């Protein structure tokens, strides 16, 4: 349903003002010959065609037209009639502010040129170059040809400043494309109309034309000279009004639009001449915090006016008690990047800064703003509000909180750093979890009277999902708040609380110490976990968790988090094909010849395997969650000796690639070395060099061998070969791992030396 169109009748009172009528007449006088010529062309298509053929599009024509239009309109007389009486008194004789007047004309032309059509930033910078040249020309310090090194440096500063001011506009547009869930609703409710984005586009100029860029625009020497003038800062503000005016005219579709552009210019100019002004209009009353995806952070916009004659900057502060004030947590324009220690551009009825409330408590707050002038005078104002926290976030699983993106990004992944191992390089990958999952985060709303949490629920859905309202969610957790004991601060789920908690009894009144007077059931939340390992390998795969909080007035708040769950076991088997288990290995059969310079190889076969979490997904981490395996051997009762494992990058002591396949998968998975599946396949785990057993040749193997591992010639002893394989799944007692052993008897039957 469309909103009823609002009219602001007092705005048209300017139409009765003789000065406004004069300026309007001059502006329409500029448009009249243009319209007459266009009408003439419309009545003579052949002449229009001939003109088009003889005059192809030319950038220079734009500048010629712009200068012809605005040199005729924006005369000294028009400039004076635009100003209120106090402005004329401030400026004085035209001789002392003619440079300002000519500068404003450059500002109007710049706004008109840059807004005539959609531009890339490269095109934007082209017109910025001509604006810079225009300003330098009217100040009688024209840009050299070619520009000097100092001039080049000044222009580079301007381009960088406008790039920083332009980026938030583009970032905001990109964010609008990424987060479109509420866009249809806003359009249907009438919150978006044909004027959407006008102020955002205009904010580019306001963010860029700061005190810092004024020196680069005018030149350092001229800036130092003119900034002492009492009207210099008014001139700077007037320039911003001129750019907005020129931009508005470039987009005007008819003379009614032209009239509205002039009204805006009229009002803007008067705002510049007003005394130093400080006004805070937002936040007030009960203010909910919102996600600012550009920072990203939770918080709210601080709005109002900071400007007027001699404006230099403004500073914002917040307080809980109206006594102790803090300047932290404010992000000044431009956003992004935000930050800064003050606001450097005047703001009239707009956004002053973003207050980051992510780390702030709910409840009442005060905001104070101090506006400073170039003369050292100040203007102070305050506002009061209650912060309504909507801290609804899934932040981690089982104490793992590392994300590869913002916690407000529904696509952000819980990640871990997999360390380098042998030939495997280090890397950061999404992590998987298993068994009983402790879900950590915040489920809190409150801060305004009559509005607090009523309940929260946790659901899951197979696959990756960002839409909380979609179908197919399965409930796994419910917490309802009913009694005063449940509403105690200890039960509020803030920051990194364990959301998977359960109500348990608690002593709510103890007196004297050690004596419980009141013992209430269901009065304390005790950490618990969601059991995903119900039977076999269920549940395994990528799922999305959904946290939904409902407040006492029925509003719902939601957050989602993607999570990989791996309840599939690792399989480890080992065997020696040369001899059955518990049989005898005679060194003489492998030491052929019994020369210490030649390895006595004993192949070790087996399986070191971890099934893909989701067989239908790509075999990359975390779906391929295998970590490593190792193989060790020891003499019965002795020290374990780790056996080298050859790999793609050389020999190490860990195998980082899977070996073999048990031939069976979940459900019905089996990993039994005593009774392997008929479809199982064994690969080579490693090759043991039997020289390590012999006291004579053990030094030749290339790695240390403990003394209790050696077997004197002429003796026999039991040796145990073991394989250990593991994945990288996180859970209490994890990760998944499996081991298998193959005992044999080794006889060193080599002859005594």
RASUL-V53428 format. One line per field, one symbol per residue. ss: DSSP state (h for helix, s for strand, l for the rest). phi: phi as a letter, one per 20 degrees, with the letter a starting at -180 (. if undefined). burial: + if it has 24 or more other C-alpha atoms within 12 Angstrom, else -. Layout:
ss: ???
phi: ???
burial: ???
This chain:
ss: llllllllhhhhhhhhlhhhhhhhhhhhhhhhhhhhhhhhhhllhhhhhhhhhhllllhhhhhhhhhhhhhhhllhhhhhhhllhhhhhhhllhhhhhhhhhhhhhhhhhhhhhllllllhhhhhhhhhhhhhhhhhhllllllllllhhhhhhhhhhhhhhhhhhhhhhhhhhhhhhllllhhhhhhlllllllllhhhhhhhhhhhllhhhhhhhhlhhhhhhhlllllhhhhhhhhhhhhhhhhhhhhlllhhhhhhhhhhhhhhhhhhhlllssssssllsssslsssllllssssssssssslllsssssssssllllllslllsssllllllllllslllssssssssssllllllsssssssssssllllssssssssssssssssssssllsllsllllllllllsssssllsllsllsssslssllsslssssssssssllsssssssssssslllllllllllsssssssllllllllhhhlssssssllsssssssssslllllssssssssssssllsslllllllllsssssssssssllllssssssssssllllssssssllllllllssshhhlllllllllllsssssssssslllllllllllllllsssssssssslllllssllsssllsssllslllslslllllllllllhhhlllllslssssssshhhlllllhhhhlllllhhhllllllssssssssssssllsllllllsssssssssssllllll
phi: .ffffecdgggefffefffffffffffffffgffffffffffecgffffffffecfgbfffffffffffeffeeefffgfffefgffffffmffgecfgfgffffffffgffffdfbfcffffgffffgfffffffffemcgffcfgfffffffffffffffffffggffffffffffddgefgffffeneccfegngfffffgfffeeegfegfffengffgfffffffdgffffffffffffffffffefdbfffgffffgffgffffffeffgccbddbebledffcedffeeaerbedcqcbaogmgcaccdbcbecmcedcefmedefecfemnmdaedcfcdmcfeadefdgeeffofbccccddddfenfcccbcbcbdeefcecbedaclnecfdebffeefefdfcceeffbleeffadcfddcbleeeedrcbccqpdgncbfdacccccbgndbdefefenfdfcbbcddcdfffefgfefedldfefedcfcfbedbdafgndeecddflcbedgbbeeeeeamdfecpecdecdcddefdnfdccbcbfbedcdeeecccbbdffbfgmeedegffdecefdfedfdecfderccccfgfcfeegedfefedfdaccccbbfgndefdeefcfbgeoecdceddfcmbfmbcffnfbccffbffgefcddefaceefffeegfdffefnbfcfffefcgfndcbeccecdccbddfeafneefbbcbccebdddeefffe
burial: -------------+-----+-+++-+++-++----------------------------------++-+++-++++-+++++++--++-++-----+++++++++++++++++++--------++-++++++++++-++---+-------+--++-++++++++++++++++---------------------------++++++++++++++++++++---+--++-+++++++++++++++++++++++------+++++++++++++++++++++++++++-++++++++++++++++++++++++++++++++++-------++++++++++++---+++++++-+++++++++-+++++++++++++++---+++++++++++++++++++++-++-+--+++++++++++-+---+------++++++++++++++++++++--++++++++++++-+++++----+--++++++---+++---+++++++++++++------------------+++++--++-+----+++++++++++++++----+++++++++++++++++++++--------++++-++--+-+--++++++++++++++++------+++++++++++++++----++++++++----+++++++++++-+++--+++++--+---+++++++++++++++++++--+---+---+++++--++++++++++++++++---++++++++++++++++---
